[in-house]
C-alpha cells in the first residue's frame, strides 16, 4: 500500500503520521478522509482501499462516527445502506 499523503497531516494532529500505516490504521484513515478529505485525498483513499472495504466501513461505523451530511453522502455514493 502507498504511504499516507502529507496533505492529510491536519486531520491526524493527535497521531504521528510517520507511524500510521494504511494497513494497520485503515479504520482511522478511512474515517478522517471520508469526513475531511479533498478530491485528491478521496482519490488516494479509493486507490488505497477497495470500494468494498470503504463501503463496509461506512456500513459498520458510519452511523456512529460520521456527521449526518457526510454519512448520507457516502451512503448514497457507496450504496452502503446504513441510514
N, CA, C and O atoms as a Maestro MAE file, in Angstrom:
{
 s_m_m2io_version
 :::
 2.0.0
}

f_m_ct {
 s_m_title
 :::
 protein
 m_atom[332] {
  # First column is atom index #
  i_m_mmod_type
  r_m_x_coord
  r_m_y_coord
  r_m_z_coord
  i_m_residue_number
  s_m_chain_name
  s_m_pdb_residue_name
  s_m_pdb_atom_name
  i_m_atomic_number
  :::
  1 25 0.844 -1.192 0.000 1 A "UNK " " N  " 7
  2 3 0.000 0.000 0.000 1 A "UNK " " CA " 6
  3 2 0.881 1.244 0.000 1 A "UNK " " C  " 6
  4 15 2.039 1.211 0.415 1 A "UNK " " O  " 8
  5 25 0.303 2.330 -0.473 2 A "UNK " " N  " 7
  6 3 1.049 3.576 -0.553 2 A "UNK " " CA " 6
  7 2 1.073 4.279 0.796 2 A "UNK " " C  " 6
  8 15 0.240 4.014 1.663 2 A "UNK " " O  " 8
  9 25 2.031 5.170 0.961 3 A "UNK " " N  " 7
  10 3 2.107 5.922 2.213 3 A "UNK " " CA " 6
  11 2 1.040 7.013 2.234 3 A "UNK " " C  " 6
  12 15 0.504 7.402 1.196 3 A "UNK " " O  " 8
  13 25 0.752 7.486 3.412 4 A "UNK " " N  " 7
  14 3 -0.293 8.492 3.604 4 A "UNK " " CA " 6
  15 2 0.209 9.844 3.084 4 A "UNK " " C  " 6
  16 15 1.307 10.270 3.444 4 A "UNK " " O  " 8
  17 25 -0.571 10.520 2.249 5 A "UNK " " N  " 7
  18 3 -0.144 11.816 1.720 5 A "UNK " " CA " 6
  19 2 0.056 12.847 2.832 5 A "UNK " " C  " 6
  20 15 -0.712 12.901 3.793 5 A "UNK " " O  " 8
  21 25 1.087 13.649 2.685 6 A "UNK " " N  " 7
  22 3 1.394 14.691 3.676 6 A "UNK " " CA " 6
  23 2 0.253 15.689 3.815 6 A "UNK " " C  " 6
  24 15 0.106 16.310 4.867 6 A "UNK " " O  " 8
  25 25 -0.553 15.853 2.776 7 A "UNK " " N  " 7
  26 3 -1.666 16.810 2.839 7 A "UNK " " CA " 6
  27 2 -2.712 16.404 3.872 7 A "UNK " " C  " 6
  28 15 -3.536 17.227 4.273 7 A "UNK " " O  " 8
  29 25 -2.688 15.143 4.306 8 A "UNK " " N  " 7
  30 3 -3.641 14.674 5.314 8 A "UNK " " CA " 6
  31 2 -3.193 14.976 6.742 8 A "UNK " " C  " 6
  32 15 -3.947 14.724 7.682 8 A "UNK " " O  " 8
  33 25 -2.006 15.500 6.924 9 A "UNK " " N  " 7
  34 3 -1.458 15.775 8.252 9 A "UNK " " CA " 6
  35 2 -2.423 16.536 9.168 9 A "UNK " " C  " 6
  36 15 -2.551 16.159 10.333 9 A "UNK " " O  " 8
  37 25 -3.105 17.583 8.702 10 A "UNK " " N  " 7
  38 3 -4.002 18.325 9.609 10 A "UNK " " CA " 6
  39 2 -5.128 17.482 10.204 10 A "UNK " " C  " 6
  40 15 -5.680 17.839 11.244 10 A "UNK " " O  " 8
  41 25 -5.474 16.371 9.560 11 A "UNK " " N  " 7
  42 3 -6.579 15.540 10.031 11 A "UNK " " CA " 6
  43 2 -6.152 14.506 11.063 11 A "UNK " " C  " 6
  44 15 -6.983 13.783 11.614 11 A "UNK " " O  " 8
  45 25 -4.856 14.443 11.317 12 A "UNK " " N  " 7
  46 3 -4.309 13.451 12.247 12 A "UNK " " CA " 6
  47 2 -3.393 14.124 13.266 12 A "UNK " " C  " 6
  48 15 -2.306 13.624 13.553 12 A "UNK " " O  " 8
  49 25 -3.830 15.249 13.808 13 A "UNK " " N  " 7
  50 3 -2.985 16.033 14.707 13 A "UNK " " CA " 6
  51 2 -2.586 15.280 15.960 13 A "UNK " " C  " 6
  52 15 -1.521 15.544 16.518 13 A "UNK " " O  " 8
  53 25 -3.408 14.352 16.416 14 A "UNK " " N  " 7
  54 3 -3.093 13.612 17.637 14 A "UNK " " CA " 6
  55 2 -2.253 12.369 17.359 14 A "UNK " " C  " 6
  56 15 -1.931 11.618 18.280 14 A "UNK " " O  " 8
  57 25 -1.898 12.151 16.098 15 A "UNK " " N  " 7
  58 3 -1.110 10.990 15.698 15 A "UNK " " CA " 6
  59 2 0.228 11.429 15.115 15 A "UNK " " C  " 6
  60 15 0.372 12.556 14.640 15 A "UNK " " O  " 8
  61 25 1.189 10.539 15.157 16 A "UNK " " N  " 7
  62 3 2.445 10.727 14.436 16 A "UNK " " CA " 6
  63 2 2.210 10.118 13.056 16 A "UNK " " C  " 6
  64 15 2.148 8.897 12.917 16 A "UNK " " O  " 8
  65 25 2.080 10.956 12.049 17 A "UNK " " N  " 7
  66 3 1.742 10.497 10.710 17 A "UNK " " CA " 6
  67 2 2.752 9.480 10.177 17 A "UNK " " C  " 6
  68 15 2.397 8.590 9.405 17 A "UNK " " O  " 8
  69 25 3.997 9.616 10.590 18 A "UNK " " N  " 7
  70 3 5.032 8.680 10.143 18 A "UNK " " CA " 6
  71 2 4.792 7.268 10.682 18 A "UNK " " C  " 6
  72 15 5.291 6.295 10.117 18 A "UNK " " O  " 8
  73 25 4.031 7.155 11.767 19 A "UNK " " N  " 7
  74 3 3.770 5.848 12.364 19 A "UNK " " CA " 6
  75 2 2.449 5.231 11.910 19 A "UNK " " C  " 6
  76 15 2.208 4.047 12.146 19 A "UNK " " O  " 8
  77 25 1.593 6.022 11.260 20 A "UNK " " N  " 7
  78 3 0.339 5.477 10.745 20 A "UNK " " CA " 6
  79 2 0.617 4.715 9.453 20 A "UNK " " C  " 6
  80 15 1.377 5.178 8.602 20 A "UNK " " O  " 8
  81 25 0.005 3.560 9.313 21 A "UNK " " N  " 7
  82 3 0.139 2.802 8.074 21 A "UNK " " CA " 6
  83 2 -1.248 2.478 7.532 21 A "UNK " " C  " 6
  84 15 -2.166 2.197 8.302 21 A "UNK " " O  " 8
  85 25 -1.403 2.518 6.216 22 A "UNK " " N  " 7
  86 3 -2.708 2.203 5.628 22 A "UNK " " CA " 6
  87 2 -3.210 0.816 6.006 22 A "UNK " " C  " 6
  88 15 -4.417 0.613 6.138 22 A "UNK " " O  " 8
  89 25 -2.314 -0.130 6.180 23 A "UNK " " N  " 7
  90 3 -2.736 -1.491 6.523 23 A "UNK " " CA " 6
  91 2 -3.262 -1.567 7.952 23 A "UNK " " C  " 6
  92 15 -4.341 -2.106 8.198 23 A "UNK " " O  " 8
  93 25 -2.501 -1.030 8.877 24 A "UNK " " N  " 7
  94 3 -2.790 -1.171 10.306 24 A "UNK " " CA " 6
  95 2 -3.845 -0.181 10.796 24 A "UNK " " C  " 6
  96 15 -4.596 -0.489 11.722 24 A "UNK " " O  " 8
  97 25 -3.908 0.983 10.195 25 A "UNK " " N  " 7
  98 3 -4.746 2.062 10.704 25 A "UNK " " CA " 6
  99 2 -5.876 2.435 9.748 25 A "UNK " " C  " 6
  100 15 -6.300 3.590 9.698 25 A "UNK " " O  " 8
  101 25 -6.358 1.455 8.995 26 A "UNK " " N  " 7
  102 3 -7.402 1.698 7.993 26 A "UNK " " CA " 6
  103 2 -8.634 2.367 8.595 26 A "UNK " " C  " 6
  104 15 -9.191 3.288 7.999 26 A "UNK " " O  " 8
  105 25 -9.059 1.915 9.763 27 A "UNK " " N  " 7
  106 3 -10.277 2.460 10.381 27 A "UNK " " CA " 6
  107 2 -10.180 3.981 10.532 27 A "UNK " " C  " 6
  108 15 -11.076 4.712 10.111 27 A "UNK " " O  " 8
  109 25 -9.108 4.439 11.123 28 A "UNK " " N  " 7
  110 3 -8.924 5.868 11.373 28 A "UNK " " CA " 6
  111 2 -8.722 6.637 10.081 28 A "UNK " " C  " 6
  112 15 -9.268 7.727 9.910 28 A "UNK " " O  " 8
  113 25 -7.947 6.079 9.178 29 A "UNK " " N  " 7
  114 3 -7.663 6.762 7.915 29 A "UNK " " CA " 6
  115 2 -8.938 6.917 7.093 29 A "UNK " " C  " 6
  116 15 -9.206 8.001 6.575 29 A "UNK " " O  " 8
  117 25 -9.717 5.866 6.966 30 A "UNK " " N  " 7
  118 3 -10.970 5.945 6.208 30 A "UNK " " CA " 6
  119 2 -11.892 6.989 6.830 30 A "UNK " " C  " 6
  120 15 -12.473 7.812 6.124 30 A "UNK " " O  " 8
  121 25 -12.021 6.952 8.136 31 A "UNK " " N  " 7
  122 3 -12.882 7.929 8.827 31 A "UNK " " CA " 6
  123 2 -12.488 9.356 8.498 31 A "UNK " " C  " 6
  124 15 -13.326 10.152 8.075 31 A "UNK " " O  " 8
  125 25 -11.223 9.684 8.688 32 A "UNK " " N  " 7
  126 3 -10.773 11.068 8.511 32 A "UNK " " CA " 6
  127 2 -10.861 11.526 7.065 32 A "UNK " " C  " 6
  128 15 -11.252 12.662 6.800 32 A "UNK " " O  " 8
  129 25 -10.505 10.665 6.136 33 A "UNK " " N  " 7
  130 3 -10.525 11.080 4.730 33 A "UNK " " CA " 6
  131 2 -11.959 11.230 4.233 33 A "UNK " " C  " 6
  132 15 -12.250 12.170 3.494 33 A "UNK " " O  " 8
  133 25 -12.857 10.336 4.616 34 A "UNK " " N  " 7
  134 3 -14.255 10.489 4.203 34 A "UNK " " CA " 6
  135 2 -14.860 11.762 4.762 34 A "UNK " " C  " 6
  136 15 -15.696 12.394 4.115 34 A "UNK " " O  " 8
  137 25 -14.450 12.134 5.936 35 A "UNK " " N  " 7
  138 3 -15.029 13.307 6.587 35 A "UNK " " CA " 6
  139 2 -14.373 14.617 6.150 35 A "UNK " " C  " 6
  140 15 -15.064 15.623 5.993 35 A "UNK " " O  " 8
  141 25 -13.070 14.625 5.954 36 A "UNK " " N  " 7
  142 3 -12.353 15.881 5.740 36 A "UNK " " CA " 6
  143 2 -11.607 15.984 4.419 36 A "UNK " " C  " 6
  144 15 -11.168 17.072 4.047 36 A "UNK " " O  " 8
  145 25 -11.456 14.884 3.709 37 A "UNK " " N  " 7
  146 3 -10.595 14.872 2.531 37 A "UNK " " CA " 6
  147 2 -11.097 15.704 1.368 37 A "UNK " " C  " 6
  148 15 -12.299 15.857 1.150 37 A "UNK " " O  " 8
  149 25 -10.128 16.238 0.624 38 A "UNK " " N  " 7
  150 3 -10.463 16.944 -0.612 38 A "UNK " " CA " 6
  151 2 -10.493 15.921 -1.756 38 A "UNK " " C  " 6
  152 15 -10.334 14.722 -1.526 38 A "UNK " " O  " 8
  153 25 -10.690 16.389 -2.952 39 A "UNK " " N  " 7
  154 3 -10.834 15.483 -4.091 39 A "UNK " " CA " 6
  155 2 -9.601 14.589 -4.277 39 A "UNK " " C  " 6
  156 15 -9.743 13.387 -4.501 39 A "UNK " " O  " 8
  157 25 -8.416 15.152 -4.187 40 A "UNK " " N  " 7
  158 3 -7.189 14.371 -4.367 40 A "UNK " " CA " 6
  159 2 -7.024 13.339 -3.253 40 A "UNK " " C  " 6
  160 15 -6.579 12.220 -3.508 40 A "UNK " " O  " 8
  161 25 -7.374 13.700 -2.037 41 A "UNK " " N  " 7
  162 3 -7.246 12.783 -0.900 41 A "UNK " " CA " 6
  163 2 -8.280 11.660 -0.971 41 A "UNK " " C  " 6
  164 15 -7.988 10.521 -0.608 41 A "UNK " " O  " 8
  165 25 -9.484 11.980 -1.437 42 A "UNK " " N  " 7
  166 3 -10.510 10.957 -1.643 42 A "UNK " " CA " 6
  167 2 -10.048 9.990 -2.729 42 A "UNK " " C  " 6
  168 15 -10.217 8.777 -2.600 42 A "UNK " " O  " 8
  169 25 -9.468 10.526 -3.794 43 A "UNK " " N  " 7
  170 3 -8.946 9.678 -4.865 43 A "UNK " " CA " 6
  171 2 -7.884 8.730 -4.313 43 A "UNK " " C  " 6
  172 15 -7.883 7.540 -4.629 43 A "UNK " " O  " 8
  173 25 -6.976 9.263 -3.485 44 A "UNK " " N  " 7
  174 3 -5.946 8.426 -2.859 44 A "UNK " " CA " 6
  175 2 -6.594 7.321 -2.033 44 A "UNK " " C  " 6
  176 15 -6.167 6.168 -2.092 44 A "UNK " " O  " 8
  177 25 -7.633 7.672 -1.258 45 A "UNK " " N  " 7
  178 3 -8.314 6.685 -0.413 45 A "UNK " " CA " 6
  179 2 -8.847 5.523 -1.254 45 A "UNK " " C  " 6
  180 15 -8.677 4.361 -0.887 45 A "UNK " " O  " 8
  181 25 -9.492 5.838 -2.383 46 A "UNK " " N  " 7
  182 3 -10.077 4.805 -3.224 46 A "UNK " " CA " 6
  183 2 -9.032 4.032 -4.030 46 A "UNK " " C  " 6
  184 15 -9.307 2.934 -4.514 46 A "UNK " " O  " 8
  185 25 -7.849 4.598 -4.174 47 A "UNK " " N  " 7
  186 3 -6.746 3.858 -4.788 47 A "UNK " " CA " 6
  187 2 -6.066 2.951 -3.764 47 A "UNK " " C  " 6
  188 15 -5.458 1.941 -4.122 47 A "UNK " " O  " 8
  189 25 -6.174 3.317 -2.501 48 A "UNK " " N  " 7
  190 3 -5.512 2.576 -1.430 48 A "UNK " " CA " 6
  191 2 -6.367 1.431 -0.915 48 A "UNK " " C  " 6
  192 15 -5.856 0.348 -0.631 48 A "UNK " " O  " 8
  193 25 -7.664 1.666 -0.795 49 A "UNK " " N  " 7
  194 3 -8.587 0.657 -0.260 49 A "UNK " " CA " 6
  195 2 -9.626 0.315 -1.312 49 A "UNK " " C  " 6
  196 15 -9.972 1.144 -2.154 49 A "UNK " " O  " 8
  197 25 -10.116 -0.902 -1.257 50 A "UNK " " N  " 7
  198 3 -11.164 -1.315 -2.201 50 A "UNK " " CA " 6
  199 2 -12.472 -0.603 -1.845 50 A "UNK " " C  " 6
  200 15 -12.692 -0.178 -0.711 50 A "UNK " " O  " 8
  201 25 -13.311 -0.497 -2.842 51 A "UNK " " N  " 7
  202 3 -14.627 0.097 -2.612 51 A "UNK " " CA " 6
  203 2 -15.401 -0.727 -1.600 51 A "UNK " " C  " 6
  204 15 -16.156 -0.173 -0.800 51 A "UNK " " O  " 8
  205 25 -15.225 -2.047 -1.622 52 A "UNK " " N  " 7
  206 3 -15.912 -2.910 -0.658 52 A "UNK " " CA " 6
  207 2 -15.456 -2.631 0.769 52 A "UNK " " C  " 6
  208 15 -16.272 -2.632 1.690 52 A "UNK " " O  " 8
  209 25 -14.162 -2.394 0.958 53 A "UNK " " N  " 7
  210 3 -13.644 -2.097 2.293 53 A "UNK " " CA " 6
  211 2 -14.189 -0.763 2.798 53 A "UNK " " C  " 6
  212 15 -14.590 -0.651 3.957 53 A "UNK " " O  " 8
  213 25 -14.204 0.235 1.935 54 A "UNK " " N  " 7
  214 3 -14.708 1.557 2.333 54 A "UNK " " CA " 6
  215 2 -16.206 1.495 2.606 54 A "UNK " " C  " 6
  216 15 -16.675 2.030 3.610 54 A "UNK " " O  " 8
  217 25 -16.961 0.844 1.719 55 A "UNK " " N  " 7
  218 3 -18.414 0.704 1.926 55 A "UNK " " CA " 6
  219 2 -18.707 -0.092 3.191 55 A "UNK " " C  " 6
  220 15 -19.643 0.225 3.925 55 A "UNK " " O  " 8
  221 25 -17.916 -1.116 3.444 56 A "UNK " " N  " 7
  222 3 -18.078 -1.898 4.671 56 A "UNK " " CA " 6
  223 2 -17.838 -1.059 5.903 56 A "UNK " " C  " 6
  224 15 -18.539 -1.200 6.905 56 A "UNK " " O  " 8
  225 25 -16.843 -0.178 5.833 57 A "UNK " " N  " 7
  226 3 -16.560 0.716 6.952 57 A "UNK " " CA " 6
  227 2 -17.763 1.639 7.174 57 A "UNK " " C  " 6
  228 15 -18.191 1.850 8.309 57 A "UNK " " O  " 8
  229 25 -18.300 2.184 6.088 58 A "UNK " " N  " 7
  230 3 -19.453 3.089 6.202 58 A "UNK " " CA " 6
  231 2 -20.645 2.351 6.816 58 A "UNK " " C  " 6
  232 15 -21.335 2.894 7.679 58 A "UNK " " O  " 8
  233 25 -20.886 1.115 6.371 59 A "UNK " " N  " 7
  234 3 -21.998 0.337 6.944 59 A "UNK " " CA " 6
  235 2 -21.782 0.078 8.431 59 A "UNK " " C  " 6
  236 15 -22.716 0.190 9.225 59 A "UNK " " O  " 8
  237 25 -20.564 -0.264 8.806 60 A "UNK " " N  " 7
  238 3 -20.273 -0.645 10.194 60 A "UNK " " CA " 6
  239 2 -20.149 0.557 11.123 60 A "UNK " " C  " 6
  240 15 -20.671 0.537 12.237 60 A "UNK " " O  " 8
  241 25 -19.465 1.597 10.673 61 A "UNK " " N  " 7
  242 3 -19.127 2.710 11.564 61 A "UNK " " CA " 6
  243 2 -19.748 4.050 11.198 61 A "UNK " " C  " 6
  244 15 -19.736 4.968 12.018 61 A "UNK " " O  " 8
  245 25 -20.292 4.190 9.991 62 A "UNK " " N  " 7
  246 3 -20.768 5.485 9.522 62 A "UNK " " CA " 6
  247 2 -21.782 6.147 10.429 62 A "UNK " " C  " 6
  248 15 -21.666 7.339 10.715 62 A "UNK " " O  " 8
  249 25 -22.781 5.398 10.889 63 A "UNK " " N  " 7
  250 3 -23.801 5.988 11.759 63 A "UNK " " CA " 6
  251 2 -23.221 6.483 13.077 63 A "UNK " " C  " 6
  252 15 -23.705 7.459 13.650 63 A "UNK " " O  " 8
  253 25 -22.207 5.820 13.541 64 A "UNK " " N  " 7
  254 3 -21.610 6.145 14.830 64 A "UNK " " CA " 6
  255 2 -20.602 7.294 14.745 64 A "UNK " " C  " 6
  256 15 -20.461 8.074 15.687 64 A "UNK " " O  " 8
  257 25 -19.908 7.393 13.619 65 A "UNK " " N  " 7
  258 3 -18.742 8.276 13.549 65 A "UNK " " CA " 6
  259 2 -18.944 9.496 12.653 65 A "UNK " " C  " 6
  260 15 -18.530 10.598 13.013 65 A "UNK " " O  " 8
  261 25 -19.566 9.316 11.506 66 A "UNK " " N  " 7
  262 3 -19.669 10.421 10.549 66 A "UNK " " CA " 6
  263 2 -20.828 11.355 10.889 66 A "UNK " " C  " 6
  264 15 -21.894 10.896 11.300 66 A "UNK " " O  " 8
  265 25 -20.628 12.662 10.722 67 A "UNK " " N  " 7
  266 3 -21.747 13.598 10.879 67 A "UNK " " CA " 6
  267 2 -22.793 13.323 9.792 67 A "UNK " " C  " 6
  268 15 -22.474 12.773 8.738 67 A "UNK " " O  " 8
  269 25 -24.015 13.704 10.055 68 A "UNK " " N  " 7
  270 3 -25.131 13.361 9.170 68 A "UNK " " CA " 6
  271 2 -24.907 13.716 7.704 68 A "UNK " " C  " 6
  272 15 -25.152 12.861 6.854 68 A "UNK " " O  " 8
  273 25 -24.454 14.930 7.349 69 A "UNK " " N  " 7
  274 3 -24.302 15.201 5.911 69 A "UNK " " CA " 6
  275 2 -23.293 14.269 5.245 69 A "UNK " " C  " 6
  276 15 -23.522 13.792 4.134 69 A "UNK " " O  " 8
  277 25 -22.178 14.012 5.925 70 A "UNK " " N  " 7
  278 3 -21.167 13.112 5.366 70 A "UNK " " CA " 6
  279 2 -21.694 11.693 5.285 70 A "UNK " " C  " 6
  280 15 -21.479 11.011 4.283 70 A "UNK " " O  " 8
  281 25 -22.373 11.243 6.311 71 A "UNK " " N  " 7
  282 3 -22.930 9.889 6.361 71 A "UNK " " CA " 6
  283 2 -23.914 9.680 5.210 71 A "UNK " " C  " 6
  284 15 -23.846 8.673 4.506 71 A "UNK " " O  " 8
  285 25 -24.818 10.623 5.024 72 A "UNK " " N  " 7
  286 3 -25.802 10.492 3.953 72 A "UNK " " CA " 6
  287 2 -25.141 10.498 2.587 72 A "UNK " " C  " 6
  288 15 -25.514 9.722 1.707 72 A "UNK " " O  " 8
  289 25 -24.161 11.370 2.409 73 A "UNK " " N  " 7
  290 3 -23.462 11.442 1.131 73 A "UNK " " CA " 6
  291 2 -22.777 10.120 0.805 73 A "UNK " " C  " 6
  292 15 -22.957 9.577 -0.285 73 A "UNK " " O  " 8
  293 25 -21.993 9.601 1.746 74 A "UNK " " N  " 7
  294 3 -21.239 8.365 1.477 74 A "UNK " " CA " 6
  295 2 -22.151 7.146 1.364 74 A "UNK " " C  " 6
  296 15 -21.848 6.226 0.604 74 A "UNK " " O  " 8
  297 25 -23.245 7.122 2.093 75 A "UNK " " N  " 7
  298 3 -24.207 6.037 1.909 75 A "UNK " " CA " 6
  299 2 -24.778 6.056 0.488 75 A "UNK " " C  " 6
  300 15 -24.955 5.011 -0.138 75 A "UNK " " O  " 8
  301 25 -25.056 7.236 0.004 76 A "UNK " " N  " 7
  302 3 -25.593 7.376 -1.351 76 A "UNK " " CA " 6
  303 2 -24.544 6.981 -2.383 76 A "UNK " " C  " 6
  304 15 -24.820 6.181 -3.277 76 A "UNK " " O  " 8
  305 25 -23.350 7.536 -2.264 77 A "UNK " " N  " 7
  306 3 -22.278 7.272 -3.230 77 A "UNK " " CA " 6
  307 2 -21.888 5.790 -3.243 77 A "UNK " " C  " 6
  308 15 -21.695 5.200 -4.306 77 A "UNK " " O  " 8
  309 25 -21.776 5.206 -2.067 78 A "UNK " " N  " 7
  310 3 -21.303 3.821 -1.965 78 A "UNK " " CA " 6
  311 2 -22.430 2.801 -1.930 78 A "UNK " " C  " 6
  312 15 -22.185 1.595 -1.900 78 A "UNK " " O  " 8
  313 25 -23.662 3.288 -1.934 79 A "UNK " " N  " 7
  314 3 -24.817 2.399 -1.817 79 A "UNK " " CA " 6
  315 2 -24.661 1.483 -0.615 79 A "UNK " " C  " 6
  316 15 -24.932 0.284 -0.671 79 A "UNK " " O  " 8
  317 25 -24.206 2.104 0.489 80 A "UNK " " N  " 7
  318 3 -23.899 1.331 1.699 80 A "UNK " " CA " 6
  319 2 -25.142 0.994 2.508 80 A "UNK " " C  " 6
  320 15 -25.153 -0.003 3.230 80 A "UNK " " O  " 8
  321 25 -26.185 1.802 2.402 81 A "UNK " " N  " 7
  322 3 -27.463 1.479 3.030 81 A "UNK " " CA " 6
  323 2 -27.482 1.411 4.546 81 A "UNK " " C  " 6
  324 15 -28.234 0.617 5.110 81 A "UNK " " O  " 8
  325 25 -26.677 2.221 5.222 82 A "UNK " " N  " 7
  326 3 -26.716 2.161 6.695 82 A "UNK " " CA " 6
  327 2 -27.554 3.260 7.303 82 A "UNK " " C  " 6
  328 15 -27.625 3.355 8.528 82 A "UNK " " O  " 8
  329 25 -28.204 4.107 6.490 83 A "UNK " " N  " 7
  330 3 -29.046 5.149 7.067 83 A "UNK " " CA " 6
  331 2 -30.479 4.683 7.115 83 A "UNK " " C  " 6
  332 15 -31.353 5.420 7.570 83 A "UNK " " O  " 8
  :::
 }
 m_bond[331] {
  # First column is bond index #
  i_m_from
  i_m_to
  i_m_order
  :::
  1 1 2 1
  2 2 3 1
  3 3 4 2
  4 3 5 1
  5 5 6 1
  6 6 7 1
  7 7 8 2
  8 7 9 1
  9 9 10 1
  10 10 11 1
  11 11 12 2
  12 11 13 1
  13 13 14 1
  14 14 15 1
  15 15 16 2
  16 15 17 1
  17 17 18 1
  18 18 19 1
  19 19 20 2
  20 19 21 1
  21 21 22 1
  22 22 23 1
  23 23 24 2
  24 23 25 1
  25 25 26 1
  26 26 27 1
  27 27 28 2
  28 27 29 1
  29 29 30 1
  30 30 31 1
  31 31 32 2
  32 31 33 1
  33 33 34 1
  34 34 35 1
  35 35 36 2
  36 35 37 1
  37 37 38 1
  38 38 39 1
  39 39 40 2
  40 39 41 1
  41 41 42 1
  42 42 43 1
  43 43 44 2
  44 43 45 1
  45 45 46 1
  46 46 47 1
  47 47 48 2
  48 47 49 1
  49 49 50 1
  50 50 51 1
  51 51 52 2
  52 51 53 1
  53 53 54 1
  54 54 55 1
  55 55 56 2
  56 55 57 1
  57 57 58 1
  58 58 59 1
  59 59 60 2
  60 59 61 1
  61 61 62 1
  62 62 63 1
  63 63 64 2
  64 63 65 1
  65 65 66 1
  66 66 67 1
  67 67 68 2
  68 67 69 1
  69 69 70 1
  70 70 71 1
  71 71 72 2
  72 71 73 1
  73 73 74 1
  74 74 75 1
  75 75 76 2
  76 75 77 1
  77 77 78 1
  78 78 79 1
  79 79 80 2
  80 79 81 1
  81 81 82 1
  82 82 83 1
  83 83 84 2
  84 83 85 1
  85 85 86 1
  86 86 87 1
  87 87 88 2
  88 87 89 1
  89 89 90 1
  90 90 91 1
  91 91 92 2
  92 91 93 1
  93 93 94 1
  94 94 95 1
  95 95 96 2
  96 95 97 1
  97 97 98 1
  98 98 99 1
  99 99 100 2
  100 99 101 1
  101 101 102 1
  102 102 103 1
  103 103 104 2
  104 103 105 1
  105 105 106 1
  106 106 107 1
  107 107 108 2
  108 107 109 1
  109 109 110 1
  110 110 111 1
  111 111 112 2
  112 111 113 1
  113 113 114 1
  114 114 115 1
  115 115 116 2
  116 115 117 1
  117 117 118 1
  118 118 119 1
  119 119 120 2
  120 119 121 1
  121 121 122 1
  122 122 123 1
  123 123 124 2
  124 123 125 1
  125 125 126 1
  126 126 127 1
  127 127 128 2
  128 127 129 1
  129 129 130 1
  130 130 131 1
  131 131 132 2
  132 131 133 1
  133 133 134 1
  134 134 135 1
  135 135 136 2
  136 135 137 1
  137 137 138 1
  138 138 139 1
  139 139 140 2
  140 139 141 1
  141 141 142 1
  142 142 143 1
  143 143 144 2
  144 143 145 1
  145 145 146 1
  146 146 147 1
  147 147 148 2
  148 147 149 1
  149 149 150 1
  150 150 151 1
  151 151 152 2
  152 151 153 1
  153 153 154 1
  154 154 155 1
  155 155 156 2
  156 155 157 1
  157 157 158 1
  158 158 159 1
  159 159 160 2
  160 159 161 1
  161 161 162 1
  162 162 163 1
  163 163 164 2
  164 163 165 1
  165 165 166 1
  166 166 167 1
  167 167 168 2
  168 167 169 1
  169 169 170 1
  170 170 171 1
  171 171 172 2
  172 171 173 1
  173 173 174 1
  174 174 175 1
  175 175 176 2
  176 175 177 1
  177 177 178 1
  178 178 179 1
  179 179 180 2
  180 179 181 1
  181 181 182 1
  182 182 183 1
  183 183 184 2
  184 183 185 1
  185 185 186 1
  186 186 187 1
  187 187 188 2
  188 187 189 1
  189 189 190 1
  190 190 191 1
  191 191 192 2
  192 191 193 1
  193 193 194 1
  194 194 195 1
  195 195 196 2
  196 195 197 1
  197 197 198 1
  198 198 199 1
  199 199 200 2
  200 199 201 1
  201 201 202 1
  202 202 203 1
  203 203 204 2
  204 203 205 1
  205 205 206 1
  206 206 207 1
  207 207 208 2
  208 207 209 1
  209 209 210 1
  210 210 211 1
  211 211 212 2
  212 211 213 1
  213 213 214 1
  214 214 215 1
  215 215 216 2
  216 215 217 1
  217 217 218 1
  218 218 219 1
  219 219 220 2
  220 219 221 1
  221 221 222 1
  222 222 223 1
  223 223 224 2
  224 223 225 1
  225 225 226 1
  226 226 227 1
  227 227 228 2
  228 227 229 1
  229 229 230 1
  230 230 231 1
  231 231 232 2
  232 231 233 1
  233 233 234 1
  234 234 235 1
  235 235 236 2
  236 235 237 1
  237 237 238 1
  238 238 239 1
  239 239 240 2
  240 239 241 1
  241 241 242 1
  242 242 243 1
  243 243 244 2
  244 243 245 1
  245 245 246 1
  246 246 247 1
  247 247 248 2
  248 247 249 1
  249 249 250 1
  250 250 251 1
  251 251 252 2
  252 251 253 1
  253 253 254 1
  254 254 255 1
  255 255 256 2
  256 255 257 1
  257 257 258 1
  258 258 259 1
  259 259 260 2
  260 259 261 1
  261 261 262 1
  262 262 263 1
  263 263 264 2
  264 263 265 1
  265 265 266 1
  266 266 267 1
  267 267 268 2
  268 267 269 1
  269 269 270 1
  270 270 271 1
  271 271 272 2
  272 271 273 1
  273 273 274 1
  274 274 275 1
  275 275 276 2
  276 275 277 1
  277 277 278 1
  278 278 279 1
  279 279 280 2
  280 279 281 1
  281 281 282 1
  282 282 283 1
  283 283 284 2
  284 283 285 1
  285 285 286 1
  286 286 287 1
  287 287 288 2
  288 287 289 1
  289 289 290 1
  290 290 291 1
  291 291 292 2
  292 291 293 1
  293 293 294 1
  294 294 295 1
  295 295 296 2
  296 295 297 1
  297 297 298 1
  298 298 299 1
  299 299 300 2
  300 299 301 1
  301 301 302 1
  302 302 303 1
  303 303 304 2
  304 303 305 1
  305 305 306 1
  306 306 307 1
  307 307 308 2
  308 307 309 1
  309 309 310 1
  310 310 311 1
  311 311 312 2
  312 311 313 1
  313 313 314 1
  314 314 315 1
  315 315 316 2
  316 315 317 1
  317 317 318 1
  318 318 319 1
  319 319 320 2
  320 319 321 1
  321 321 322 1
  322 322 323 1
  323 323 324 2
  324 323 325 1
  325 325 326 1
  326 326 327 1
  327 327 328 2
  328 327 329 1
  329 329 330 1
  330 330 331 1
  331 331 332 2
  :::
 }
}
